[in-house]
Amino acid sequence: MNNKDFITKLSEKSGYSLDDTQKMVTSVIGAMATNFEEGEPVQISGFGTFEVKKRLERVMINPATGQKMLVPPKLVLNFRPSTLVKDKVKSGGEA
């Protein structure tokens, strides 16, 4: 599902216009991005938790050449789904 399909379905379910729905989704994503920049997790009840984690520096080996390379530390976005979402995925969406 791409962004346009998502906005269309959300608009149909919520009863808002496409423009209003697009603005709401953009606002929510913007607020989440602001929290990520500050290092704060975003928890959505019944869905899961998004958080920024620091991946440590590590040594990596190129499988083609066997050359060792040092990968610097970096920040990555991590998602932990809620138990409800996990159960729904496990049951094929029928939960």
C-alpha positions as CSV (number, residue, x, y, z in Angstrom):
1,M,0.0,0.0,0.0
2,N,1.5,3.3,-1.0
3,N,0.8,6.7,0.6
4,K,-2.0,7.7,-1.8
5,D,-3.9,4.4,-1.1
6,F,-3.4,4.8,2.6
7,I,-4.7,8.3,2.6
8,T,-7.7,7.3,0.5
9,K,-8.7,4.4,2.8
10,L,-8.2,6.5,5.9
11,S,-10.3,9.2,4.4
12,E,-13.1,6.8,3.6
13,K,-13.1,5.3,7.1
14,S,-12.9,8.6,9.0
15,G,-15.3,10.6,6.8
16,Y,-12.8,13.5,6.3
17,S,-11.9,14.9,3.0
18,L,-8.7,13.7,1.2
19,D,-7.0,17.1,1.9
20,D,-7.9,17.1,5.6
21,T,-6.8,13.5,6.0
22,Q,-3.5,14.2,4.2
23,K,-2.9,17.2,6.6
24,M,-3.6,15.0,9.6
25,V,-1.3,12.3,8.5
26,T,1.5,14.8,7.7
27,S,1.0,16.4,11.2
28,V,1.2,13.0,12.9
29,I,4.4,12.0,11.0
30,G,5.9,15.5,11.7
31,A,5.2,15.2,15.4
32,M,6.7,11.7,15.5
33,A,9.9,12.9,13.6
34,T,10.3,15.7,16.1
35,N,10.2,13.2,19.0
36,F,12.8,11.0,17.1
37,E,15.1,14.0,16.7
38,E,14.9,14.6,20.5
39,G,15.5,10.8,21.2
40,E,12.1,10.3,22.6
41,P,10.2,7.1,21.9
42,V,6.7,7.2,20.4
43,Q,4.2,4.7,21.8
44,I,0.9,4.1,20.0
45,S,-1.5,2.0,22.1
46,G,-2.6,-1.2,20.4
47,F,0.0,-0.8,17.7
48,G,3.6,-0.6,19.1
49,T,6.5,1.6,20.0
50,F,8.9,3.5,17.8
51,E,12.3,4.4,19.3
52,V,15.7,5.6,18.3
53,K,18.5,3.3,19.3
54,K,22.3,3.7,19.0
55,R,24.0,1.0,17.0
56,L,27.5,0.5,18.3
57,E,30.7,0.6,16.2
58,R,31.5,-2.8,14.8
59,V,33.9,-4.7,12.5
60,M,32.4,-6.0,9.3
61,I,34.0,-8.4,6.8
62,N,33.3,-7.9,3.1
63,P,32.3,-11.5,1.9
64,A,33.6,-10.9,-1.6
65,T,37.1,-9.7,-0.7
66,G,37.5,-10.8,2.9
67,Q,38.6,-7.3,3.8
68,K,37.8,-6.1,7.3
69,M,36.1,-2.7,7.6
70,L,35.1,-0.6,10.6
71,V,31.5,0.5,10.6
72,P,31.0,3.7,12.7
73,P,28.2,3.9,15.3
74,K,24.9,5.3,14.1
75,L,21.3,6.0,15.2
76,V,18.6,3.7,13.9
77,L,14.8,3.7,14.2
78,N,13.5,0.6,15.9
79,F,9.8,-0.6,16.0
80,R,8.4,-3.0,18.6
81,P,4.9,-4.2,17.8
82,S,2.3,-4.6,20.5
83,T,1.1,-8.0,21.5
84,L,-2.2,-7.4,19.7
85,V,-0.4,-6.7,16.4
86,K,1.9,-9.7,16.9
87,D,-1.1,-12.0,17.5
88,K,-3.0,-10.6,14.5
89,V,0.0,-11.1,12.2
90,K,0.6,-14.7,13.5
91,S,-3.1,-15.6,12.9
92,G,-3.0,-14.2,9.4
93,G,-5.0,-11.0,10.2
94,E,-8.1,-12.9,11.5
95,A,-7.6,-12.0,15.2
